[in-house]
Amino acid sequence: MKYIDYYEVLGVARDATQDEIKKAYRKLAHQYHPDVSKEAGAEQKFKEVAEAYGTLKDPEKRAAYDALGRHPQGEDFVPPHQWQQHYHEESADFSDVDLADLLAAFAAAQRAEHQQRARRPLNGQDFEVNMPVTLEQVYAGAEADLSLSLPDYDEQGMPRRSPKTYRIRIPKGASDGQRLRLPQKGGPGLNGGRAGDLYVTMQFQPHRLYRVSGRDLYIDLSLAPWEAALGAAVEIPTLDGAVEMKIPEGTVAGRKLRLSGRGMPDSSGKHGDLYAIVQIDVPAKLSARERELMQQLAAESAFNPRSYPGAST
């Protein structure tokens, strides 16, 4: 097989654009057209120009041609061995093969491979979304609707987004960030491929009362000064209803009081603890009697909250 430098035939660089190739072809085709040119060999030159343009204007043929490498014009060469499966399958002799025919056969085989791949079953894409959940839902277990707009295809195979609603079962004791898998609820498959999966990530929402740390819950507990000083029995809200907590006499601000087993459950049903962090609160406005009693206490008490160790009195 003789190598033909199609770029040289058209007089363009190997990195020429399609516009440059088309412009060069039109100029040479007009120059050597048999109805126009009277030059000797014009008809043969016209055929060579047409053949070069027929290869370089087609992206697949041009890519295949470039893959052959660069050789001197008119040099005998043998195409790569793998090309035999596209042309003369059982023959390694390409001496009687035209270069343009070889490129056309190779490009056609490439297109057939692309079409075959396009018809192969393709599995759909997996999607992952966050789902806000409340502590109450996780504490007891619950079901909730999740509405989404997911990528899909219409009847013509064009991409679109479709609204979908799924009923999600929130497991009792789910953890923050836990993923739930909904098999084949993700992107649709193509050509009979399996649909993708939808992964739903549990995302705890901030609570008006509780702060979460692992399976433990923390709540701020406001006490009146006399409750903290004298001790008291107060109600504490939990996710399973209010419970009574005994406040020891002499409780100070910042003290952490524990209610065992009143925190969040885990998947086995074991609960964490609920911690009440004491805050000492005072009335914003005192009645006359309250003021009198407070003044009496201040006068009679020897308590000094600012008795710093080592400080002079």
Order of alpha helices (4+ residues) and beta strands (2+ residues): alpha-alpha-alpha-alpha-alpha-beta-alpha-beta-beta-beta-beta-beta-beta-alpha-beta-beta-beta-beta-alpha
